[in-house]
Amino acid sequence: MIVCVCNRITEAEVRKAARSGYATPEAAYACVGCDVQCGCCLDFAQDVIDEEQGKRPRLRLVA
């Protein structure tokens, strides 16, 4: 799943950065060589990071 459309950053990339210790979307994006653009993705990216770092339960998609 794409988290950041502007930079084409995937959820897997954000999760990998979070597991490496990057605690904010800005830091996670920098880890993959990008900067935040429009900012629409920041809340979701932070949720993904928080999940990966154990700060919040894993999101479940409901069909």
MIMI-361367 format. One line per field, with one value per residue (C-alpha): residue number from 1; residue in one letter; x, y, z. Coordinates in nm, 3 decimals, decimal comma. Layout:
BEGIN
i <- (NUM;...)
aa <- (A;...)
xx <- (X;...)
yy <- (Y;...)
zz <- (Z;...)
% end
This chain:
BEGIN
i <- (1;2;3;4;5;6;7;8;9;10;11;12;13;14;15;16;17;18;19;20;21;22;23;24;25;26;27;28;29;30;31;32;33;34;35;36;37;38;39;40;41;42;43;44;45;46;47;48;49;50;51;52;53;54;55;56;57;58;59;60;61;62;63)
aa <- (M;I;V;C;V;C;N;R;I;T;E;A;E;V;R;K;A;A;R;S;G;Y;A;T;P;E;A;A;Y;A;C;V;G;C;D;V;Q;C;G;C;C;L;D;F;A;Q;D;V;I;D;E;E;Q;G;K;R;P;R;L;R;L;V;A)
xx <- (0,000;0,124;0,145;0,281;0,157;0,385;0,700;0,565;0,663;0,510;0,378;0,654;0,919;0,766;0,746;1,110;1,220;1,015;1,181;1,516;1,421;1,283;0,994;0,842;0,722;0,981;1,262;1,121;1,088;1,444;1,556;1,438;1,579;1,262;1,114;0,751;0,568;0,196;0,164;-0,166;-0,002;0,153;-0,125;-0,139;0,240;0,259;-0,004;0,203;0,519;0,342;0,205;0,546;0,708;0,441;0,283;-0,055;-0,235;-0,202;-0,469;-0,715;-0,874;-1,243;-1,378)
yy <- (0,000;0,350;0,576;0,887;0,947;1,247;1,043;0,696;0,568;0,235;0,111;-0,152;0,121;0,316;0,001;-0,085;0,267;0,243;-0,088;0,086;0,346;0,633;0,767;1,034;1,041;1,308;1,085;0,776;0,959;1,093;0,734;0,653;0,976;1,188;1,496;1,551;1,724;1,804;1,647;1,465;1,134;1,232;1,107;0,766;0,739;0,818;0,551;0,296;0,397;0,382;0,035;-0,093;0,047;-0,105;0,225;0,135;-0,189;-0,301;-0,158;-0,408;-0,337;-0,427;-0,542)
zz <- (0,000;-0,079;0,226;0,054;-0,300;-0,356;-0,288;-0,370;-0,025;0,065;0,397;0,396;0,367;0,656;0,869;0,794;0,892;1,213;1,302;1,252;1,512;1,304;1,515;1,290;0,930;0,851;0,976;0,807;0,475;0,505;0,561;0,207;0,063;0,054;0,218;0,318;0,034;0,081;0,429;0,370;0,460;0,792;1,022;0,854;0,840;1,213;1,286;1,094;1,281;1,617;1,537;1,435;1,749;1,974;2,074;1,927;1,833;1,471;1,242;1,097;0,761;0,748;0,413)
% end
